[in-house]
């Protein structure tokens, strides 16, 4: 089966979710990727965190921000401190200036990746005003080539406000009838209206027997979104990674597809700047050789 996007049809047969970049954070060196989707746990944090780690391992300077509403799980997953988080940073910013020193105190590190984790309590995202989020993302993007923001489900105007501060959106879709229908409903909702001109891409998470075959042609025709990757369903690989307090991209059967997804997403993210920053691209390989040659001399 090809992608089924609900029972309603658009009058013009197209949905311009992808479009011209509005220049959000124009002049800031780093790119900002917001990861979102519908409710129902399609794997937004899983995809965003693993893509960020894969690119960091490839030598890109990457930061990850867990800004979604609800329950932040990154600190638990990677054995990090929950009291050093975006929500606690926002609380401290009420009594002292938000500067690089305060941000650096709340940043944590896992391998090559800088992280600003969420807080494990309901509505933690509501503790972070849009102006604080904007300042945090701006500062992070000045020191990183890519900042990946886990926005959580697109279910509130606060999430939309955060999404508007990202240059590109990555929509995570569960390839089940319910998952695809929820994706369709979110994109048609009034909440999503301000995001229709944002450059967007799609990652399908959890493909396998009994799931829908998500077709890139259907996505492009209906929404203007490229499908950059399909991640196979592999619960055992996820459980092993969780037990070891590692990410699935670190080792195991999901490592290869997640790394491929990261490189595909990077190709879309950096195409509006310079391809020599894209890991695995011919320009990136050539650039790496030149840097190594210069270091040797």
C-alpha positions as CSV (number, residue, x, y, z in Angstrom):
1,X,0.0,0.0,0.0
2,X,1.0,3.5,-0.6
3,X,0.7,6.3,1.9
4,X,-2.9,6.8,3.1
5,X,-3.5,10.3,4.4
6,X,-7.0,10.1,5.7
7,X,-10.3,10.2,4.0
8,X,-10.4,14.0,3.2
9,X,-8.9,15.4,0.0
10,X,-7.5,18.8,-0.6
11,X,-9.2,21.0,-3.2
12,X,-6.0,21.9,-5.1
13,X,-4.3,18.5,-4.6
14,X,-1.4,20.0,-2.8
15,X,-0.4,21.2,0.6
16,X,2.5,23.7,0.7
17,X,4.0,22.8,4.1
18,X,7.4,23.0,2.5
19,X,8.3,26.3,1.0
20,X,10.6,29.3,1.1
21,X,12.8,29.7,4.2
22,X,11.6,32.7,6.1
23,X,15.1,33.4,7.2
24,X,14.5,32.7,10.9
25,X,17.7,33.3,12.8
26,X,19.2,34.8,9.6
27,X,22.9,35.5,10.0
28,X,23.4,32.9,12.7
29,X,26.1,30.4,11.6
30,X,24.4,27.2,12.7
31,X,21.3,25.5,11.3
32,X,18.3,24.7,13.6
33,X,16.3,21.5,13.0
34,X,13.1,21.1,14.9
35,X,11.8,17.5,15.3
36,X,8.0,17.1,15.8
37,X,5.0,15.2,14.7
38,X,1.6,14.1,16.0
39,X,0.8,12.7,19.4
40,X,0.8,8.9,19.9
41,X,4.6,8.4,20.4
42,X,5.8,8.1,16.8
43,X,9.4,8.4,18.1
44,X,10.3,12.1,17.9
45,X,12.9,12.0,20.7
46,X,14.3,8.7,19.5
47,X,14.8,10.1,16.0
48,X,16.0,13.5,16.9
49,X,18.5,12.3,19.5
50,X,19.9,9.5,17.3
51,X,20.3,11.8,14.3
52,X,22.0,14.4,16.4
53,X,24.5,11.8,17.8
54,X,25.2,10.3,14.4
55,X,26.1,13.7,12.9
56,X,28.2,14.6,16.0
57,X,30.1,11.3,15.6
58,X,30.7,12.3,12.0
59,X,32.5,15.5,13.2
60,X,29.7,18.0,12.9
61,X,29.4,20.4,15.9
62,X,25.9,19.5,17.2
63,X,23.8,20.4,20.2
64,X,20.5,18.8,21.2
65,X,17.7,20.5,23.1
66,X,14.8,18.6,24.6
67,X,12.0,21.2,24.6
68,X,8.9,19.0,24.2
69,X,5.9,19.1,26.6
70,X,5.3,16.3,28.9
71,X,8.0,13.9,30.2
72,X,11.6,14.4,29.2
73,X,13.4,11.1,28.9
74,X,16.8,11.9,27.6
75,X,18.4,12.4,31.1
76,X,17.1,9.0,32.2
77,X,18.1,7.4,28.9
78,X,21.7,8.6,29.0
79,X,22.1,8.8,32.8
80,X,22.4,12.6,32.8
81,X,21.4,15.1,35.6
82,X,17.8,16.2,35.5
83,X,18.4,19.4,37.5
84,X,20.6,20.7,34.7
85,X,17.9,21.2,32.1
86,X,16.1,23.7,29.9
87,X,13.3,24.1,32.4
88,X,15.7,24.8,35.3
89,X,17.7,27.2,33.1
90,X,14.4,29.1,32.4
91,X,13.7,29.3,36.1
92,X,17.2,30.7,36.9
93,X,16.8,33.2,34.0
94,X,14.0,34.8,36.0
95,X,16.5,36.0,38.6
96,X,19.7,36.4,36.7
97,X,20.7,37.3,33.1
98,X,20.6,34.5,30.5
99,X,24.1,34.5,29.2
100,X,26.7,32.0,27.9
101,X,27.8,31.2,31.5
102,X,24.3,30.2,32.6
103,X,23.8,28.1,29.4
104,X,27.1,26.4,29.7
105,X,26.3,25.4,33.3
106,X,23.2,23.5,32.2
107,X,24.7,21.9,29.1
108,X,25.7,18.3,29.5
109,X,27.8,16.1,27.2
110,X,27.4,12.5,26.0
111,X,30.3,11.6,23.8
112,X,30.6,14.3,21.1
113,X,27.1,15.7,21.6
114,X,26.1,18.7,23.7
115,X,22.7,18.3,25.4
116,X,20.2,20.5,27.1
117,X,17.8,17.9,28.5
118,X,14.2,18.2,29.5
119,X,12.6,17.7,32.9
120,X,10.8,14.6,33.9
121,X,7.5,16.2,34.9
122,X,4.2,17.1,33.1
123,X,4.1,20.4,31.2
124,X,7.8,21.1,31.8
125,X,7.8,22.9,28.4
126,X,5.3,25.4,29.8
127,X,8.0,26.6,32.1
128,X,10.0,27.9,29.1
129,X,8.7,31.1,27.6
130,X,9.3,31.6,23.8
131,X,11.8,34.4,24.4
132,X,13.9,32.2,26.7
133,X,13.8,29.4,24.1
134,X,14.7,31.8,21.3
135,X,17.8,33.1,23.3
136,X,18.9,29.6,24.1
137,X,18.7,28.4,20.5
138,X,20.4,31.5,19.2
139,X,23.4,31.1,21.6
140,X,23.6,27.4,20.8
141,X,23.6,27.9,17.1
142,X,26.4,30.4,17.4
143,X,28.7,27.7,18.7
144,X,27.3,24.7,16.8
145,X,26.9,23.9,13.1
146,X,23.6,22.2,13.9
147,X,21.1,22.5,16.8
148,X,18.5,19.7,16.9
149,X,15.4,20.6,18.9
150,X,13.0,17.9,20.1
151,X,9.8,20.0,20.0
152,X,7.5,17.2,21.2
153,X,4.0,16.7,19.6
154,X,2.6,19.7,17.7
155,X,-0.4,20.1,20.0
156,X,-0.2,23.6,21.4
157,X,0.5,27.2,20.3
158,X,3.6,27.1,22.5
159,X,5.1,24.3,20.5
160,X,4.3,26.2,17.3
161,X,6.1,29.3,18.8
162,X,9.1,27.1,19.4
163,X,8.9,25.5,15.9
164,X,8.8,28.9,14.3
165,X,12.3,29.5,15.6
166,X,13.6,26.5,13.7
167,X,14.8,26.8,10.2
168,X,13.7,23.3,9.1
169,X,11.2,20.8,10.5
170,X,11.6,17.1,10.6
171,X,8.2,15.3,10.9
172,X,8.4,11.9,12.4
173,X,5.6,9.6,11.2
174,X,4.5,6.2,12.5
175,X,3.6,4.0,9.4
176,X,0.4,2.6,10.9
177,X,-3.1,3.5,9.8
178,X,-3.6,5.5,13.0
179,X,-0.1,7.1,12.9
180,X,-0.6,8.3,9.3
181,X,-4.1,9.6,10.0
182,X,-2.8,11.5,13.0
183,X,0.0,13.0,10.9
184,X,-2.6,14.1,8.3
185,X,-4.8,15.6,10.9
186,X,-2.0,17.6,12.5
187,X,-0.9,19.0,9.2
188,X,-4.5,20.1,8.4
189,X,-5.1,21.6,11.8
190,X,-5.3,25.4,12.4
191,X,-2.4,25.0,14.9
192,X,-0.1,24.0,12.0
193,X,-1.1,26.9,9.8
194,X,1.9,29.2,10.7
195,X,4.3,26.3,9.8
196,X,3.1,25.7,6.3
197,X,5.9,27.7,4.7
198,X,8.7,26.0,6.7
199,X,11.1,23.8,4.9
200,X,10.2,20.3,6.0
201,X,11.3,16.7,5.7
202,X,9.9,13.4,6.9
203,X,11.4,10.4,8.7
204,X,9.2,7.3,8.9
205,X,9.9,5.4,12.1
206,X,9.0,1.7,12.7
207,X,8.5,0.1,9.3
208,X,8.0,-3.6,9.0
209,X,5.5,-6.3,8.5
210,X,1.9,-5.0,8.7
211,X,2.8,-1.3,8.4
212,X,2.0,1.0,5.5
213,X,4.4,1.6,2.7
214,X,5.0,5.4,2.9
215,X,5.5,6.6,-0.6
216,X,7.8,9.7,-1.2
217,X,5.8,10.7,-4.4
218,X,2.6,10.9,-2.3
219,X,4.3,13.0,0.3
220,X,5.8,15.4,-2.2
221,X,2.5,15.7,-4.2
222,X,0.3,16.2,-1.2
223,X,2.6,18.1,1.2
224,X,5.7,19.1,-0.6
225,X,7.8,17.1,1.9
226,X,10.7,14.8,0.9
227,X,10.9,11.4,2.7
228,X,14.5,11.2,3.8
229,X,14.5,7.9,5.6
230,X,12.5,4.9,6.8
231,X,13.8,3.3,10.1
232,X,12.8,-0.4,10.5
233,X,11.1,-1.6,13.6
234,X,13.5,-3.3,16.0
235,X,12.3,-3.4,19.6
236,X,15.1,-5.7,20.8
237,X,17.8,-3.3,19.5
238,X,16.1,-0.4,21.3
239,X,15.8,-2.3,24.6
240,X,19.5,-3.4,24.5
241,X,20.5,0.2,23.9
242,X,18.3,1.5,26.7
243,X,19.6,-1.2,29.1
244,X,23.2,-0.1,28.3
245,X,22.2,3.6,28.6
246,X,23.4,4.2,25.1
247,X,21.6,5.3,21.9
248,X,20.6,2.8,19.2
249,X,22.9,4.6,16.7
250,X,25.9,3.6,18.8
251,X,25.8,-0.1,18.0
252,X,23.5,-2.9,16.9
253,X,21.1,-3.4,14.0
254,X,19.7,0.1,13.9
255,X,23.1,1.8,13.7
256,X,23.3,1.6,9.9
257,X,19.8,2.9,9.1
258,X,20.0,5.7,11.6
259,X,23.4,6.9,10.3
260,X,22.0,6.8,6.8
261,X,19.0,8.8,7.9
262,X,21.3,11.4,9.6
263,X,23.3,11.9,6.5
264,X,20.2,12.2,4.3
265,X,18.7,14.7,6.7
266,X,22.0,16.7,6.7
267,X,22.0,16.8,2.9
268,X,18.7,18.6,3.0
269,X,19.6,20.8,6.0
270,X,22.9,22.1,4.5
271,X,21.9,22.4,0.9
272,X,21.0,26.0,1.4
273,X,24.5,26.7,2.8
274,X,27.5,24.7,1.8
275,X,27.7,21.0,0.9
276,X,31.2,20.8,2.3
277,X,29.7,20.6,5.7
278,X,27.6,17.6,4.9
279,X,29.1,14.4,6.3
280,X,29.6,11.8,3.6
281,X,29.1,14.1,0.7
282,X,31.9,14.3,-2.0
283,X,32.5,17.9,-0.9
284,X,32.7,16.9,2.8
285,X,35.1,14.1,2.0
286,X,37.3,16.4,0.0
287,X,37.2,19.0,2.8
288,X,38.1,16.4,5.4
289,X,41.1,15.3,3.3
290,X,42.3,18.9,2.9
291,X,42.0,19.5,6.7
292,X,43.9,16.3,7.5
293,X,46.6,17.1,4.9
294,X,47.0,20.6,6.4
295,X,47.2,19.1,9.9
296,X,50.0,16.7,8.8
297,X,52.0,19.5,7.3
